[in-house]
Amino acid sequence: MKIAEKLKHIKLIRAPVYAIIGLFTYPMIAIMNRIKIEGTEYLHRLPSSNVLFVSNHQTYFADVIMFVHIFCAVKWRKKNKLGIPYYLLNPFTNIYFVAAEETMNGSWMSRFFKIAGALTVKRTWRAEGKEVKRERDESDTQKIDEALRKSWVITFPQGTTKPFAPGRKGTAYIIKNNQPIVVPVVINGFWRAFNKQGLKFKKTGSVLSVRFKEPLELDYSQPVDIILEQVMDAIEQSKKFMMKGRHHLMSAMDK
């Protein structure tokens, strides 16, 4: 196991990593932009393990960074706000996030961010900018299963920042096999504020919204297609949501 892989499982190591990332990113999300957070009351009721957050995806890093800030703030009993980031003195570290291996190995900054709890997986449909088709790596699934047994996990079922892309069945298999509490999250504004990586500004003064929904009521015995359909509806990325908002048109124009 590589050093980075070992370090990300040590909470005493991850805590300062979260603090460093949090201090550097707080101005870009809370000062240069505006924040709208809803639904953190659902987080207080969650157990410490086997909780899966499913969310739409708009940038590589800014989305996850915002989640980290929110979870840390909630740990300090803040409700639907961040406020002054003293919560970084004792950050919430009981969290992992699923990310493409290619993305997390792309730069020194992303490799540093891996220590914060990245569960790197190989895309089954894309590699090095080209379309591919390969089987799921069982070791990737095992990483997520193991993380769920002891922590919370964030995943992005679409596996891409493209709006209304189809969900990947891997998420449904994880849900079916582990039977976690599934918390849907809907985010918006990140595509407008940041570049695709989520580390450079496109526009300041944007509203970054994060809405946590009530945990899904799922029948884990259902086929994976049905489970995935429920997840995509919950994160508002299914076909019935596609033409409801201005976001689809504007994000398409912004590509």
C-alpha angles and dihedrals in degrees: 000000000000120000093250090052091053095044096053090063093056110087093199087060096042094051095068090041089056090046093052094046091044095051093049095045102039094085093050094053104030105028106028090040137027125250130217115184126179136176103026088137087078091060094062091063096054126108119238095253144033094037118137121195113202117194144165113252130229108160134017098244115002092071094056092041089056091051090053092052092049095048090049091049092048089052086060090051097256115151121215093334143075104211118170108356098236084126086082089073087075107014128192106256103169092103140097129185131207114235138166112265091224092055095048092051093049101096143000089259094054091046089053090049089055088072088063089072111287116171099204118208134179115245112240094205106037138034131170091353095306132107112252137169120215140145123266114270106238091209089062091055091047091055090057093043090052093047092051091054090066108016151017118282130203118207136173107216094201093056090211139072091235109115117244093008111156118269120251119242091226090081091053091050090052090051094046094047099043101030093213129174102267117212115190118214128193118199131183141170096045093100088054097046102041143034120254093277090051094228102097129057123248094170133359124213093046122146110244107200127192119180120186113201131205112277113273122256102228135178101218091197091067120104116271091249091061093046091049091049090054091049094050091049090049094053089044096239100115124109094264090062096043100093099027098092143042090241095080094056095041096046091048090052090048095058 
